[in-house]
Amino acid sequence: MNTVFHFAFKVKDIESTILFYQDILGCSLGRQTKDWVDFNFFGHQLSAHVSKDISDLDYCGKVENLKVPIPHFGCILEEEEFKKIQEKLESKDITFLVKPQTRYKGKKGEQQTMFVLDYSNNALEFKSFKSNTAIFE
């Protein structure tokens, strides 16, 4: 059995959350109530819960010369899927916090990366490694 990751996080409302995760990213919708909604996020379970207390991002993360928002979550994708998600985000005029780019080029851990915000100001990172063996190196 493969292990499936579960992540619960805060959102401002259900409607804009469904728009972002289902309509833009293509995540299938799971169970929902007026206060929360589940998504199949690339094989993992996301549970978005409505809150009036969403924290500001802190750009305290430093990777190479980039400041990245903390907290953030995301997914490691195969290169083809990474490109599809990039195209979907671009076609919907989603602003990139970090534009699609290669980090650690020619080094251990070489990867494509991009950061965006969902409609509740949650930061997401999508990655694609040149080699999956490099994920934990």
N, C-alpha and C positions, 0 to 999 in steps of 0.2 A: 504494500500500500504506500502511495506517495503521501508525504506530509503536506497538509494544506495550512497555510498561514491565515490567521484571523486578525483583523485590525479594526478597532472601533475608534471613531474620531468625530469631532464636532462640525456641524454645518449650520448655516443660517436658516435654511428652509429646504423642504423636500423637493419642491418644483425645480429650482435651479440646480440642485444636486443631481436629479434625474437627467436634466438637460445635459449637464457636463459629462457624467459618467456613462450614461446609456447612449445618448444621442451623438455626442462628440467622440468619446473614446470607444464606444461599441461594447461596453460591458453589459452583460445580460442582467436584468432586474430580478431580484429575489423577493423575499417576503418584505412587506412594508406595513406600517401603521401611519398615523398622522404625525408621529414623533420620530420615526426612524425608518431606514430603508437599507436593504442588503443588496450587494452587487457581486457578481462573479468578476473579479478583477484579475484577469489573466490566470484563472484557475485558483485564485485565493479569495477568501471571503472578506469583503469590506462591509462594515456596518456604520452608516452615517446617522448620527443622532443630532436632532435639533437642539441648539443651545443659544442663549442670549449672551453668553460669556466666551467669545472666541478670542484667544490671545493673539497679540501682535507677533509677527515673525522677528527673530533675532538673526542677523546676518553674521553670526559669530564663527560659522564654519569657514575654514580656509583650506581649499584644495588647490594645489599648484598656486596660481596667482588669482584665483577666483574666490570671492566671498559668497558663500552659499547659505540659504536660509535654514535655520534650525528652529523647530523640528521640520522634517520633511519625510515623505515616504514615496515609494514608487515600485518599479518592477525592472528586472533584468530580462531583456528580450533578445531573441535572435535578431540578426541584422535586418532581415526582410521585414519583420514585425515592427522594429524600431522605425524604419523608413515609412511604413504605413501609418503609424501613430503620428510621426512628424508631419506627414502630408495632411492627415485629418486636422491636426491642430492648426496648421497653416491655412487650410481651406476655410476654417471657421474664424480666422483672424484672432486667434488666441495669442497674446503677447508672451514671448519667451523671457523668463527671468534670466536664464542662461541659454543663449541660442545653441542649436545643435552644433556640436564640435567634437573633435578628438582630443582626449586628454592622454597624457603619458605616451605620446607618439614614439614608437620604436623602443619603448621601455616595457618592463614588467607591468602588467595591469593595463595595457593599452585598451581604451574604451571610447565608444561614442557616448555622449551624454547630452541631456537637455532638461531644463527645469521650466515648469509652468505653475500658475496658480489656478485652482478651481474657483468657482464662483463664490466660495465662502472664505477665500484667502488661504486655503491650505496649499502648501508647496508640495509639488510632486516632481520626482526625478525619474526619468527613463534612461536606462543604460543598455548598451550592447557591447560585450567584450569581444575583442579580436579572437580570443580563445577562452572557452568556459573554464579551463583549468586555471586561468588567471584571476578568477573571481576572488579567491581567498589568498592569493599570493601576496 
